[in-house]
Amino acid sequence: MIDDTTTFLALADRMLWVSVLAGAPVLIAALAVGLVVGVIQAATSVNEQTLTFIPKLVAVALVLVVFGASMLGLIADFTRDIFAAVAHIGAGA
């Protein structure tokens, strides 16, 4: 029973790390582009709300093209590990 609890807690901990690693490139790119566009808007006094949308969309799409395969591989590996752990726990019961 304690081994099962440890396994579940280890999977929960790894789930949080996989979520961070999979989401970080997209969030960092959107944050950086938003910051740069915000500085440019403040410097030029152009306060158009829709101006930040297209550059962020392009940056997120570019990040997904570049890092999408590795992000999907990370999530797929974690999913395989979850199913293996559940099968191991189910077989042990």
ZIZIZI-V244398 format. One record per residue. OMEGA is omega as a letter, one per 20 degrees, with the letter a starting at -180 (* if undefined). NEAR is the number of other C-alpha atoms within 10 Angstrom. Layout:
OMEGA,NEAR ; OMEGA,NEAR
//
This chain:
r,8 ; r,7 ; r,9 ; r,16 ; r,10 ; r,11 ; r,16 ; r,16 ; r,12 ; r,11 ; r,16 ; r,13 ; r,11 ; r,13 ; r,16 ; r,11 ; r,12 ; r,17 ; r,13 ; a,12 ; r,14 ; a,19 ; a,12 ; a,13 ; a,18 ; a,19 ; r,15 ; r,14 ; r,19 ; r,20 ; a,14 ; r,13 ; r,20 ; r,18 ; r,13 ; r,13 ; r,17 ; r,17 ; r,12 ; r,13 ; r,16 ; a,11 ; a,9 ; a,9 ; r,9 ; a,11 ; r,12 ; a,8 ; a,9 ; a,8 ; a,14 ; a,18 ; a,13 ; r,10 ; r,16 ; r,20 ; r,14 ; a,14 ; r,19 ; r,19 ; r,15 ; r,14 ; r,17 ; r,16 ; a,10 ; a,12 ; a,14 ; a,16 ; r,11 ; r,12 ; r,18 ; r,13 ; r,12 ; r,15 ; r,17 ; r,12 ; r,11 ; r,16 ; r,13 ; r,11 ; r,13 ; a,17 ; r,11 ; r,12 ; r,16 ; r,15 ; r,11 ; r,12 ; r,15 ; r,10 ; a,8 ; a,8 ; *,7
//
